[in-house]
Structures are given as C-alpha cells and as structure tokens.
Amino acid sequence: MDALTHRLRVRVSPANYHKLADAARKPKETRSKIIDKALAAYFSYEIEDKRDAGIIARLDVLARHDARHTRDLNLATETFSLFVLYYLTMTPELQDDDKQDLADMGVLKFKLFVNRLGGYMKGGGRTLFRALEDIMVGDEDFFTKEEIERFARAKLAQSKASNMGARNVN
C-alpha cells in the first residue's frame, strides 16, 4: 500500500466510528489504513465486478432451478390433463339408483387417496419422478457400436460353426 501522507478531517456516524475503532484494535491495523482500504474499494471497479460476478452466478443457479421447476410443473400438468381426458372418456354413465352408493364409495376412496398422498409426501414426494426414472432410457441402455460389432462377429462365428457341423454330418 502506498504511504499514507495526506491528512483528512472527516465526520462519521457514531455507529461507523465505533466499528472503525473496533477494527483498528487488531494488530497492524490503523484507522487510516482501514479508511484508505475503504476508499480504494469505493473507487475500484474490480470490487463491483466481483460482486456482480457473484450475483450473476447466483442468478444463473436460480434460472436453472426455475427451468427445472417449470419442466416438472409442465410434466405434472400434462399428466393430470391426460388422466382427466382418459377418465372423462372411459367413465360410463351412472344409474340413478347407484349414485348415492357410488358417491359414498368415492368419498371413502378420496380419503384413502389423501392419506396415501400424505404418506408419499412425507417420504419425499417424488413418486412420479421415480416412476419416470424407471421407464426413461439413457445412452447406457443402448448397445454401443463395439457391442454390435461383437454380436455380429459372434453370430458369424456361430453360423460358420453350424455350417462346419452340417458338413461333417454329410
């Protein structure tokens, strides 16, 4: 740090004065050095760049989380809309005699559903996504070119062996 040669007389709030006095009690720290560092930070654009980089990184993380949540919400909405469409298409008309019994049964089934849903949510609530992970395929689920070539060589060797066996029988 440059030599502190210029003298200033400033007025600060009591709260800042007490903070400055507390910080100046540390070894190798003086009020002048602390004020000089504060002024350097105030006039430096690097400080703003570092602060802005941190904010931008956090915004990037938040944007990714938002995209993931939007995807999950769209998936849940589409799943529910397909269920409603299927239900409305496949549900038969009810007879007037059965409506009250079926309504009572529906209330009981709904209560059971709510209780099960509560249990799933206590356990993390990721049932739909665990099911999707079970049925979704990734690159590791497909054969590589090397594996396909190995299968082709094995099939060729097997067909040659069966042809040789057929010749030996004749």
ABEGO torsion letter per residue (X at the ends): XBBBABBBBBBBBAAAAAAAAAAAABBGBBAAAAAAAAAAAAABAAAAAAAAAAAAAAAAAAAAAAAAAAAAAAAAAAAAAAAAAAAAAABBBBBAAAAAAAAAAAAAAAAAAAAAAAAAAAAGGAAAAAAAAAABBBAAABBBAAAAAAAAAAAAAAAAAAAAAAAAAX
